[in-house]
Structure formats: C-alpha cells, structure tokens
Amino acid sequence: MPPLGSAPHLPFQGLGSEAALRALADELPEAVFTIDAAGRVTYWNRAAERMTGWSPEEAVGGDCSLLAGDAVEGCSCGIGPVRCGLAAQGKSSKTCTLKTKDGRLLRIVKNAAPLYAPDGSPVGALETFTAVGEVGQEPRCDLPAAPRTDADFCGLVGRHPVMAELYRTIELVAQSSATVMVLGESGSGKECVAEAIHRGSRRAAGPYVRVSCSALNENLLESELFGHVKGAFTGALKDRRGRFQEAHGGTLLLDEIGDVSPTVQVKLLRVIEQREIERVGDSAPIKVDVRLICATHRNLKAMVEEGRFRADLYFRLAVFPLRVPPLREHLEDLPLLAGTWLDRLAAGGQARPRGIAPAAMARLQAHAWPGNVRELQNVLEFAALRAGAGEIEEAHLPEELRPAPAAPPAARGATAAPAGAQSERDRIADSLLATGGNRTEAARRLGMSRVTLWKRVKLYGLGGPGQRSGGEP
C-alpha cells in the first residue's frame, strides 16, 4: 500500500504533502492507522500510540493482529481487509476489544473503510478507533471534551459516522452557491447546520440573517422579509429595510419555511427567479444578492402533494436537501454531548458536575429523546443544578427519566387495571405534575400525541378533583 497521503482514494487526498497529512492525523483525538492489503500496518498516529502503548516504530510493518484481544467479537484482526471481508463489505463499524502493550484489555469502537486502486482492486484500509473503557471494569461515564471541529461547525458535536457524514456534506455544500433545504426534527440542530454552511462559504464575510417564519403572521412576515415604506399600513411610520436587504451579499436562513402562507410563497418564488424584491407599499424593484438556506421539520413533499405548498417553489428551494440526524441515531455521542454542554454551562458561571454516574447515563441512553439535542440540554441543565459540583445521579434527573416508583398495593375490590397500566399511569401523572398540568408539554415529554394523552388521562382517572394532573382540558 502506498504511504499515507498518496494512497488511491484516500479521504485526505489533496490536502497537502504526506508530512502535512501525518501532522494533521497526529492532532486527531481518535486513533488512526492504515494497513495494506495483507493487513500490515503502514501508518500509526499518536492517539493510537497513547491508547495502546505501541509506538509507530513498533506498529508500522507489523500486522494488525496486535489489536486482537481476548474478545474480538467478530473482528478478524491480522488477516487483511480482503480475507476479513472489509473490502467486499465496504465501511464497517463495530465494538471490539484490543490488548494493549502492557496486557490490558480495552473495549473500543472501531470504524474502518477499505481503500481501492484506480482499477477497483483493494489496496488496504483506513481505520479509526476510540476507547470506551477497560474490560472487566464498570463502564466509565466520563464526559470527554468536544472535538476540534466543534468551533468549525457552529456548536454541532459528535463523532458517530452519521455526524462525520453531516460534517462532510456541510463542507461540500458550503463551497457551492446552491440553495439548501435543511431537514430534521425539532431540536436536532438545523440552525447550527445553516450557520456552519454560511461560515464555510465564500459569503462568510457577509451578513448571516435568520428569520423564523413560524413566529409571524402573514402580513408581519411579508414586511419582515421585504421591508415596507412609510404609510404602507397602520403603524408604518417610516421606511424599513427587510431581511433580504439586510442579508445582501450574505446568507438568509428561512427557518420553518413550511409555515409560510400561499401569498408569501408566491413572493418568495419571484425573489428566487428575478433576484429582486418589492417593499410592502412600493412597486420599485430592489436587486438583492442573497444565498437562501431553508429549514423545516415538516414533510414538504407531502405538503406539495396535498396542495399546501407550491411545487415550483419547493423544487427551487430543495436544490440540495440536507438531513440532520435525530439524537436517537447517534446515541453513542451522548457522553460527548453531555460533556460539551456541561462545559458551556460552567463557562456561564454554573458549577460543573464532575461526571455522570453509570446508572444515570444508562437512563439517558435509554430515553427516546423526542426533543433531540435541545431536550438533552434542558435535562442536563436541570440535573446539573441539582447535582452541583458532585456527580449526576439518577435522583438528579427530571422525574420522567427516573425509575418509576413502586406501585402501592391495589385497594381491595378495586377494578384491576390492564397489565403495565399502573406504571404508565404513574409516568403520566409525574409528567403532568412536572409540567404544571400542561398536557401539550407532558405529551411531548412522554413521546405521545396530545390526543393519546387525553385518552390515557381519562382511562386512568387523572383528570378529576384531587388528582395530580389538573391543567388544560
């Protein structure tokens, strides 16, 4: 296999000399190494040396069997990417065990990708791994520091392959002038993605302007976007520049684009086609040079089919669709996300807990996170306030994440509830209590619709006088 930096199809290719690439790889927090087609190590970075104890001089030239521990769990280390099936399989990600130079067994998460020659034949592999704890010890719930890419990606944090792919896509689309449609669930980080695209683009020196389309009614949104002239409507006491003018030479994010009215959709279509706007109450066109990024949690394709969103506007806005993964698709990043967010709280003057207890971390990783990263931030802020400078325990978590309390013995003669109903009743009651009886918020926390919650409240008798739920009908 050719040396690092000259291997065919190597992801770092084009970034500089081999020495520069080695220096870059040595700065990464993850262990990185390359092997040839026979499984011999051809590169070994400093993180790999730090985790395993094997120096580059000891590792390079030997085969990758030095990674094989006593519980390899499906990894056939030492036989090369062809015989182990990596070349045929493509990318691989798995948990396995390696034995360090001093004999310790480390549990690692290993990612591997085959490398091919121009004729398609496999010539080796690029692999990375991260240690998650020693075998035989209780898993640690340390809160690792954020990766170096955190600042570059405007607060986005994660090392899971889905996040690595997101970073790669952001860098790719940032270099173009294409209109981007950022898709993703509420709280998943769509605004961070949009800002990262702007910062990585040729317009980075220009303004970055954001408009929340769901926060304003049709008339106010039209004025906000396009501006107005004095006397255009009641209260228009002077001329006002719109957000398109403010974003001239830069980027405009239209957040929750799925909530705009048909009238505003028509005017947006004109802006995209003619690159000019008209202020409310004025007929003189104004040229604007703006890159549009849109974001939504809605299914715009379904809205187009239902006639609630213009098809011609959709196809102009969705030139480059970019999906932001929900938290449940990269739960392995949860310790990293937790550490990063607690660091930010500490920077604001709040005491930083020294870690998260294994039982509490298990609760966090078992949660569905319907509110995604934003919900995680709220949970951690709540838990950090209760834990202070100590360790976050289960008792410090919000009630909906704690173990359900044991149900009291059923009263004699009471009607038997369906199996599992008592624990669900307690969860609903606790969630209603924690939200002050707000059923909309309680339904969101429980991961169910408001109608389903209403039916459960009625079924379990939680809406009557003296019950804990109370709140809105």
Summary of the structure (lengths in Angstrom):
residues: 473
radius of gyration: 27.2
end to end distance: 68.5
largest distance: 80.9
contacts: 1441
relative contact order: 0.08
helix: 39%
strand: 17%
